[in-house]
Amino acid sequence: MRRAIAKAGVVVAALAVLGAAWAHGPTRQKVRESIEIDAPQAKVWAVIGNFQDMNWLAGVYAVSARSSDRQ
């Protein structure tokens, strides 16, 4: 009888640990990507520095900004 209770205790403990892991959910995946642009920094910022003009980025059709957002 004691052996059966001990086995049941082990099973309950294992299920509790697994349940806690499942309740937490999957771990987040992190992706880092970088590129090197072969151009002077000033030239790059001249192209991408105006955030209200995103015509250099494919797929962006329109951008709007409030006057309080502009610097």
Secondary structure as UniProt FT lines:
FT   HELIX           2..24
FT   HELIX           41..48
FT   TURN            51..52
FT   TURN            55..56
FT   TURN            58..59
FT   HELIX           67..69
//
